[in-house]
Amino acid sequence: MTSFQTPNSFQTLAVTGGTGFIGRHFLRLAAERGYRLRALTRRPQPAMAGVEWIAGALDDPASLRRLMDDADAVIHIAGVISAPDREGFNAGNAVGTLAVIEAARATGIRRLIHISSLAAREPDLSDYGWSKARSEAIVAASGLDWTAIRPPAVYGEGDRETLELFRMANKRVMLLPPGGRLSLIEVGDLSRLLLAALDDPESIARVYEPDDGMPNGWDHKQLARAIGDALGRKVWPFAVPAWLLRLASRLEARWRGPAAKLTADRVRYFCHPDWVAARDRLPPPLLWRPKTGSFGGLKATAEWYRAEGWL
């Protein structure tokens, strides 16, 4: 029997990952909608309307309990997207998720929204995907009223991951992985989904894979040209062979060591041909629809990058 509260009864939210790209957008939207927010942070943060910053981290159980005191639900956004080895991913994504669940149980919270990744569909492909699949298994076994959301590639104002694609497109040449397709979602649309699922009893024990509404996702060359259009640039996309990406990752590992960004793990992830949101896992249309078409969203993101001097 579920203990799910009535809609709109989750007024105080405990948020992990609130200092990151997705988290900051979520906090702003939730504050605008009148939620009271308590957000975990490792270091002092500037004041943010509607947000109480709680000093701590996922590996600090006492701080997680402080975060969740008097909260009605948990939005677990925090996670690791880059780590030198499997243990690093496990600590940030699986062990960290277990710590959040244990703190929720200790403080009597039952509602949990968990941010996962499409990578969880392919746990044998990368250490990142393995850790995200493990986090989902921990959430599913928690006994809480959980919902897991697997975003595809998330973009928008303030994002540094897709920034590199915009920088390449601004120079008119974009190097891409071998052929494949992927889905996108604008960060504001993702934030709206988190709040929509929060108050929806039908979302309990569901795994959603949202997208921007583009049927069958984007192929790599199509995306490159769309980013070029957003910048007002004609772009020449070039697919880099998998063997060359693997070689580049080995060279970067020798050069930068644990600080390497193009790891072998990421190469395997990039070269997988299907990162398209599954049709049977899309959120129900009555619950949520994307508002930001990616053509307009990419243009708005490009304009923000330029205004901030990032391009």
QUIVEN-V596137 format. One record per helix or strand of 2 or more residues. SS is the DSSP state (A for helix, B for strand). FROM is the first residue (numbers start at 1). TO is the last residue. If there is no record, write none. Layout:
SS&FROM&TO, SS&FROM&TO
This chain:
B&12&16, A&21&32, B&36&41, B&51&55, A&61&68, B&73&76, A&86&107, B&111&115, A&118&122, A&127&140, B&145&149, B&153&155, A&163&170, B&173&176, B&181&182, B&184&186, A&187&198, A&201&203, B&206&208, B&218&219, A&220&231, B&236&239, A&242&259, A&264&271, B&274&275, A&279&281, A&294&307
